[in-house]
Amino acid sequence: MLLQGFEMPEDDKNRTDFSNPPANLPPDPSLVRPEARELRGFRVYEGWLTPEEQAGLVTDLREILRKAPLFSPVTPSGAQMSVRMSSAGNFGWMSDAKGYRYAPHHPQGSAWPPIPPVLTALWGALVPQARPPETCLINYYGPEAKMGMHQDRDEGDLSQPVVSVSLGDEALFRIGNLERGGKTESLWLRSGDVVVMEGAARLRYHGVDRIAAGTSLLLKQPGRINLTMRVVTPSRVD
Ligand SMILES: O=C(O)CCC(=O)C(=O)O
């Protein structure tokens, strides 16, 4: 039940047949990746992942979520988030009455599964100077889910980037300022798009206002997956 939003189409003729893609495709040297465009310091790579890579990633995610099922986090003030979450990597992001934090275990007690190699390769290609990612937060948005404006600041080393991958239905992504409030700008993120938040833009407020259900054929049901890779631990001072 927890995996339903991620199942690939098997018998729907209107959808591309990605039903049995290889989990990790070999790099194709002839593949030309898109250049970034910049919006308020966020680097946006439209269509960075090919449809085949997206489908392979969904296969990887299905396996991850079998071991670390999605759960519905509750904010410290007691509100249930509309986005369901899980994680891969050494840590997973958690929220409950005790606050926001990273934890080494899923709420059910198991370690988080490893981050899929296609994602660590993407990180290496787009932020080669960064430390390796220590977590990949998996956000699942149903058609009604959204995410309020927030900063990503629970990590121990804010000099390290956040790399965000969109899969499935389009999302209206809003970028704000370094402090709450003020004018904002929005863009639609589509399946395969990647956003890099780093440097001066790392702490910009951002959020997701809505999902345009049914705009992608990648997932079996309407909805969106967002993956954000981050470094969690403080940098070592030797
Ligand atoms: O879903 C998105 O595109 C953004 C996710 C996000 O802001 C977060 O996980 O902190």
The ligand as a MOL file (V3000), in Angstrom:
LIG
                    3D

  0  0  0     0  0            999 V3000
M  V30 BEGIN CTAB
M  V30 COUNTS 10 9 0 0 0
M  V30 BEGIN ATOM
M  V30 1 O 9.7150 19.3410 -3.3290 0
M  V30 2 C 10.5350 20.1960 -3.6060 0
M  V30 3 O 10.7970 20.5320 -4.7630 0
M  V30 4 C 11.2710 20.8990 -2.4830 0
M  V30 5 C 11.4880 20.0420 -1.2810 0
M  V30 6 C 12.0640 20.8150 -0.1480 0
M  V30 7 O 12.0730 22.0100 -0.1440 0
M  V30 8 C 12.6320 20.1170 0.9970 0
M  V30 9 O 12.5950 18.8790 1.0620 0
M  V30 10 O 13.1580 20.8080 1.8850 0
M  V30 END ATOM
M  V30 BEGIN BOND
M  V30 1 2 1 2
M  V30 2 1 2 3
M  V30 3 1 2 4
M  V30 4 1 4 5
M  V30 5 1 5 6
M  V30 6 2 6 7
M  V30 7 1 6 8
M  V30 8 2 8 9
M  V30 9 1 8 10
M  V30 END BOND
M  V30 END CTAB
M  END
